[in-house]
Every structure is written in C-alpha cells, then in structure tokens.
C-alpha cells in the first residue's frame, strides 16, 4: 500500500495521477483532511489531519510506503510533521519519503528550519527513509506572468540570483520514482531543474513569447513585503515571503547543477521556454 499525504494539493494530485499509471489503484491511498475533496482522485481516501495523531495512525494502517508532502502551515508545520512521523512509526509504515527543501541546511532565513528539523526527526525515527530536497517550482513565478504582462513588470527581490526551476510534474515524477523504485533507502536527493535562470530571463522569455513588453523589477525586502500587503496578505506572511526571496533566493541557494532530478525521472526537466509556453496557454 502506497500512501500520499496532502493528496488534494497541487503536488499531491500529480503524484497520485502518476502512481495510478504504475500501480493498481487499490494499492494507493490518499491521506487528506477532507475525504470529500478527494473523490475525483480515483483512489481510496482516508481522513488524516497533520494535527490529529490518533487519526493519522488510523489512516496509515497497512501502509508500506508513505510520501509525506510538507505542510504549508508555516507556524505549526514542524509539530505537524512530527505527528506524521510518530504515527507512521506506530502504524508500522515501512518507508517514509519526505519533500524537503533544496539545500535546506544552507538557508539563512528561518523558513528552512522546519525542513531541517523534520529531516532530523525522520533520521532519528528508525524508519527507512528518503529525503527529497525539492527546489522551486516554475509555477511559483509563472502563475503571475499574466499579471506581470498586464503591468509590464515582473517584480521580486531575488536580484540576479540563478534559480534552478523545475515543474511540479517533474517533482511528482521524482517522488513516484523513489516510492516505486529500489535503492533509495537512506538517500537525500538535492532536486532541481537542469538549467538555472534569473527572474530577468523569465521576464524576457515572457516578453518574447507574448510580444508584450515586460521587464524584471528588483525590489528591496521592505518594498516587496509592502507589495504583498497591498495584495491582501497578512503582514506576517508578507514579511516572511519577502524575507525568503530577499535573504534566501537572492543568495543563490536555489541553484543546483547536479541534474539529480532529471536522472531520477529519466528525462530532462521542464525548460524555461516550455514553462512560459504552458503558463501563457492558461
């Protein structure tokens, strides 16, 4: 039995779909807070909330391999991850795979601390494990290209830092390769796109494909946080997102030239041109 937490999220849905291409659907289970939202996944679902240890243990009964997709509840996710790890151990899960963060130990902002502590907890749990240190999704930035084209400006605070973007589909395929393959026990994989690009290059590609003028505008951390606030985000979230980009991404920590991801999935990762084409197609 293969289980995926957060299975109705954007990454989780892609993992479930890819697993169904390799495995019989009865061997796959979606662990979700609301099973009603998982009806279209094509697999059985079980209620499992990261904040409910007893419910997680029930949900993980009979599971041999578990993909723990990291929580997006930044204030509580370290404790939530600890709940999943403990429940997996009590339920007798054979192998846990965790979606961590590219170069997790090299980040200055506290954003990466939850991932580092979760990795430590997994290693100390006694469970067989694999750590997938995922880099940035193309979708983190291409999702706003339409807005950028409308205003002629793509904003950020990463400066000229290179980013080795890859698509959610690429990372989903890596998770499936590890879940269904052999030889990954005890491994920590740094996963990133085949080529690194800057936000200025992303803007230039969008301008080229759309035939509309758009350039990258680099903001200070404070100005970037203020922009997020004007967009409606709560001030603490706005400040955290700006800090992640200005103090983390801008340092170049999201560059990785190892091509470990493309080797795992057996094909090149999504290119800059492909990512922009997909985003502009809607």
Backbone torsions as a table, in degrees:
resi	resn	phi	psi	omega
1	UNK	NA	129.0	179.1
2	UNK	-110.3	128.5	-178.3
3	UNK	-120.9	147.3	179.3
4	UNK	-130.5	121.8	174.4
5	UNK	-82.5	159.4	-179.7
6	UNK	58.1	36.2	-169.2
7	UNK	-71.3	-14.9	177.9
8	UNK	-95.6	2.4	175.4
9	UNK	-77.4	176.5	-174.7
10	UNK	-65.5	-38.9	177.1
11	UNK	-77.7	-43.4	-177.7
12	UNK	-57.4	-42.1	179.3
13	UNK	-61.0	-40.2	-179.8
14	UNK	-68.7	-37.4	177.7
15	UNK	-64.0	-46.1	179.5
16	UNK	-59.5	-45.5	-179.3
17	UNK	-61.1	-41.7	179.8
18	UNK	-69.4	-38.7	177.2
19	UNK	-60.7	-38.8	-179.1
20	UNK	-65.1	-22.7	177.1
21	UNK	-76.5	-18.3	-175.8
22	UNK	-110.6	-25.2	-171.7
23	UNK	-128.8	155.1	171.4
24	UNK	-63.3	137.9	-177.7
25	UNK	-54.5	-36.4	179.1
26	UNK	-62.8	-13.1	178.9
27	UNK	-91.5	3.7	-176.4
28	UNK	-120.2	136.9	176.9
29	UNK	-133.3	136.6	177.8
30	UNK	-96.0	123.8	177.1
31	UNK	-99.1	114.7	-172.1
32	UNK	-139.8	156.6	175.6
33	UNK	-69.6	-37.7	-177.5
34	UNK	-125.5	97.5	-179.3
35	UNK	-57.2	-24.0	178.5
36	UNK	-61.9	-26.9	179.7
37	UNK	-84.8	-3.4	-177.3
38	UNK	-105.0	7.8	-174.1
39	UNK	-62.1	-27.1	-176.6
40	UNK	-90.3	3.4	-176.6
41	UNK	-77.6	-21.8	179.3
42	UNK	83.2	11.5	177.8
43	UNK	-135.9	166.7	176.7
44	UNK	-66.4	148.0	177.1
45	UNK	-125.2	151.2	177.1
46	UNK	-132.4	142.2	178.4
47	UNK	-72.9	124.8	178.3
48	UNK	-154.3	105.9	179.9
49	UNK	-97.7	131.7	-179.0
50	UNK	-55.1	-24.1	-177.8
51	UNK	-91.8	2.9	-175.1
52	UNK	-120.7	89.4	-176.1
53	UNK	-57.5	-43.5	-178.1
54	UNK	-66.0	-41.2	177.9
55	UNK	-64.9	-36.8	178.0
56	UNK	-64.8	-41.0	179.6
57	UNK	-62.3	-40.6	177.6
58	UNK	-64.9	-41.9	-177.5
59	UNK	-65.0	-28.8	-175.6
60	UNK	-94.1	4.2	178.7
61	UNK	-59.9	128.9	177.3
62	UNK	81.0	2.0	-178.6
63	UNK	-82.6	131.9	177.8
64	UNK	-96.5	-38.6	178.8
65	UNK	-130.4	131.4	-175.4
66	UNK	-123.2	129.9	169.2
67	UNK	-99.3	114.0	175.5
68	UNK	-93.8	103.7	175.6
69	UNK	-84.4	125.8	-172.4
70	UNK	-58.5	143.3	179.1
71	UNK	-70.2	152.1	174.3
72	UNK	-103.3	13.3	175.9
73	UNK	-87.8	86.5	-167.7
74	UNK	-58.9	-31.3	-177.7
75	UNK	-77.9	-22.0	-173.0
76	UNK	-127.6	2.9	-168.9
77	UNK	-69.4	-27.7	178.1
78	UNK	-62.0	-44.3	177.7
79	UNK	-66.7	-37.6	179.4
80	UNK	-63.8	-44.1	178.1
81	UNK	-62.2	-39.8	178.2
82	UNK	-61.1	-37.5	177.0
83	UNK	-61.5	-43.3	-179.4
84	UNK	-65.5	-43.4	-179.0
85	UNK	-62.2	-45.6	-179.8
86	UNK	-64.9	-41.1	179.3
87	UNK	-65.6	-39.0	178.8
88	UNK	-62.6	-39.9	179.3
89	UNK	-66.4	-44.6	-179.5
90	UNK	-65.3	-33.4	-177.6
91	UNK	-82.3	-7.6	178.5
92	UNK	81.5	25.7	176.5
93	UNK	-60.2	137.8	-175.3
94	UNK	-83.0	-31.0	-173.3
95	UNK	-154.1	132.3	178.2
96	UNK	-116.5	132.1	177.2
97	UNK	-115.8	129.8	-173.5
98	UNK	-121.6	134.8	176.0
99	UNK	-89.3	100.6	-178.9
100	UNK	-97.2	-151.4	-173.7
101	UNK	-126.3	135.0	179.1
102	UNK	-51.4	128.2	178.9
103	UNK	52.4	45.5	-172.3
104	UNK	-52.0	-37.2	-177.2
105	UNK	-78.0	-4.9	-176.2
106	UNK	-101.0	-3.0	-177.3
107	UNK	-78.5	138.5	173.9
108	UNK	-82.8	-46.8	179.6
109	UNK	-61.4	151.0	-179.9
110	UNK	-64.9	-9.9	179.6
111	UNK	-49.6	-35.3	-175.1
112	UNK	-88.0	-9.6	-172.5
113	UNK	-61.9	-39.7	179.8
114	UNK	-59.6	-38.6	179.8
115	UNK	-67.8	-43.5	179.5
116	UNK	-60.5	-44.5	-179.1
117	UNK	-68.9	-35.7	177.2
118	UNK	-66.2	-42.9	176.2
119	UNK	-57.9	-43.4	179.6
120	UNK	-61.4	-45.0	-178.9
121	UNK	-62.7	-37.9	178.7
122	UNK	-66.0	-45.0	-179.1
123	UNK	-63.3	-33.9	-177.7
124	UNK	-85.5	-7.2	-174.6
125	UNK	-74.6	-22.7	-174.6
126	UNK	88.8	-6.0	177.6
127	UNK	-76.8	149.1	167.4
128	UNK	-65.4	142.4	-173.3
129	UNK	-149.9	161.1	167.2
130	UNK	-141.0	134.6	178.8
131	UNK	-105.3	123.5	175.8
132	UNK	-105.1	103.2	179.9
133	UNK	-86.9	90.4	-175.4
134	UNK	-76.5	137.0	173.3
135	UNK	-82.6	-161.5	-176.8
136	UNK	-77.9	137.6	172.6
137	UNK	-75.2	141.9	170.1
138	UNK	-53.0	-40.7	-174.8
139	UNK	-61.1	-21.1	176.5
140	UNK	-57.2	-31.3	-178.1
141	UNK	-115.0	-32.9	-177.9
142	UNK	-71.9	-19.4	179.0
143	UNK	-62.9	-23.0	-178.3
144	UNK	-104.4	10.6	-177.0
145	UNK	-64.1	-36.4	178.5
146	UNK	-59.8	-43.9	177.7
147	UNK	-64.4	-41.9	179.7
148	UNK	-62.5	-41.6	179.1
149	UNK	-64.7	-35.5	179.6
150	UNK	-65.6	-29.7	-178.5
151	UNK	-105.4	-8.1	179.8
152	UNK	78.2	8.9	-175.7
153	UNK	-142.1	131.7	168.9
154	UNK	-104.9	120.2	-175.3
155	UNK	-103.7	157.8	176.7
156	UNK	-177.2	-174.7	176.8
157	UNK	-140.0	31.2	180.0
158	UNK	-94.4	0.1	179.9
159	UNK	59.6	-135.3	-179.9
160	UNK	-101.1	20.1	-176.7
161	UNK	-65.0	135.7	175.5
162	UNK	-77.0	139.9	-179.8
163	UNK	-126.3	126.1	-179.9
164	UNK	-91.9	72.9	-178.4
165	UNK	-65.6	151.4	167.8
166	UNK	-146.3	167.4	-176.1
167	UNK	-87.9	160.8	173.1
168	UNK	-57.7	-35.8	178.3
169	UNK	-60.9	-41.4	177.8
170	UNK	-60.5	-47.7	-178.1
171	UNK	-68.6	-34.7	176.1
172	UNK	-63.3	-41.9	179.3
173	UNK	-64.0	-35.8	177.8
174	UNK	-65.7	-42.4	178.9
175	UNK	-61.1	-42.5	179.9
176	UNK	-66.9	-39.4	178.8
177	UNK	-60.7	-40.0	-179.7
178	UNK	-73.4	-42.8	-179.6
179	UNK	-61.7	-39.3	-173.3
180	UNK	-100.9	-4.8	-177.9
181	UNK	-104.4	179.2	-179.4
182	UNK	-115.0	161.1	174.2
183	UNK	87.9	15.3	-176.6
184	UNK	-107.4	-0.5	-178.5
185	UNK	-58.9	131.3	175.8
186	UNK	74.9	7.4	-176.8
187	UNK	-91.8	146.0	170.3
188	UNK	-120.1	117.3	-175.8
189	UNK	-107.4	127.2	172.4
190	UNK	-87.1	112.6	-171.1
191	UNK	-112.5	126.4	-177.9
192	UNK	-158.1	167.8	179.7
193	UNK	-68.1	162.4	-176.0
194	UNK	-66.9	-32.4	-178.4
195	UNK	-129.9	143.6	178.0
196	UNK	-94.4	144.4	177.7
197	UNK	-139.0	163.2	176.5
198	UNK	-100.4	166.7	175.5
199	UNK	-64.5	-30.9	176.1
200	UNK	-64.5	-39.2	177.3
201	UNK	-66.9	-36.6	176.6
202	UNK	-62.5	-44.7	178.2
203	UNK	-62.5	-41.7	-179.0
204	UNK	-64.6	-38.6	178.6
205	UNK	-66.9	-39.7	177.6
206	UNK	-64.3	-40.0	178.5
207	UNK	-65.2	-41.4	-179.2
208	UNK	-64.0	-45.0	-176.5
209	UNK	-75.4	-31.4	-176.8
210	UNK	-92.1	-15.3	-174.0
211	UNK	59.8	28.5	175.1
212	UNK	-120.6	143.1	-178.4
213	UNK	-72.1	129.1	173.4
214	UNK	-153.6	134.8	-179.7
215	UNK	-129.8	160.8	177.1
216	UNK	-87.5	132.0	176.6
217	UNK	-116.9	117.8	-179.1
218	UNK	-88.1	126.8	-179.0
219	UNK	-106.0	158.1	169.0
220	UNK	-69.8	164.0	179.0
221	UNK	-59.0	-43.0	-178.9
222	UNK	-64.5	-42.5	-179.7
223	UNK	-67.6	-35.7	178.7
224	UNK	-66.9	-42.5	177.2
225	UNK	-62.2	-40.8	179.2
226	UNK	-63.7	-37.2	176.8
227	UNK	-61.0	-46.7	179.6
228	UNK	-61.5	-37.7	178.1
229	UNK	-63.9	-42.7	178.9
230	UNK	-64.3	-27.0	178.3
231	UNK	-79.1	-5.7	174.9
232	UNK	108.6	2.8	179.8
233	UNK	-79.6	146.4	175.4
234	UNK	-60.6	144.1	-177.3
235	UNK	-51.3	-41.9	179.7
236	UNK	-63.7	-38.2	178.6
237	UNK	-69.8	-41.8	178.3
238	UNK	-59.3	-43.9	-179.6
239	UNK	-65.9	-39.5	-179.5
240	UNK	-65.5	-45.2	-179.6
241	UNK	-63.0	-41.4	178.8
242	UNK	-65.7	-39.9	178.6
243	UNK	-63.4	-43.0	179.9
244	UNK	-56.8	-42.4	-177.3
245	UNK	-79.3	-45.6	-173.9
246	UNK	-73.1	-33.5	-177.3
247	UNK	-105.6	-20.9	-179.8
248	UNK	-101.4	-71.4	-176.4
249	UNK	-56.8	-40.4	-177.6
250	UNK	-62.7	-19.4	-179.7
251	UNK	-78.5	-10.1	-178.4
252	UNK	90.2	9.8	-175.8
253	UNK	-67.1	-16.4	-179.7
254	UNK	-94.7	13.8	172.6
255	UNK	-95.0	133.3	175.7
256	UNK	-151.6	122.5	-175.7
257	UNK	-104.6	16.2	-174.5
258	UNK	-74.9	-22.1	-176.4
259	UNK	57.6	29.1	176.3
260	UNK	-62.7	-38.4	-178.7
261	UNK	-62.3	-48.7	-178.2
262	UNK	-66.1	-31.1	176.2
263	UNK	-67.9	-39.9	-180.0
264	UNK	-64.5	-40.1	-174.8
265	UNK	-91.7	-8.5	175.0
266	UNK	74.9	23.4	178.3
267	UNK	-161.3	164.9	174.8
268	UNK	-64.5	151.5	174.2
269	UNK	-77.6	165.3	-178.0
270	UNK	-60.9	132.1	-177.8
271	UNK	-83.8	168.7	175.7
272	UNK	-57.1	-48.9	-178.5
273	UNK	-61.7	-44.4	-179.9
274	UNK	-63.2	-40.9	-178.6
275	UNK	-64.9	-41.8	-179.7
276	UNK	-70.4	-41.4	177.6
277	UNK	-57.7	-45.5	179.9
278	UNK	-63.1	-42.6	-178.3
279	UNK	-66.1	-41.5	-178.2
280	UNK	-72.8	-23.2	178.1
281	UNK	-75.0	-15.0	172.3
282	UNK	102.3	NA	NA
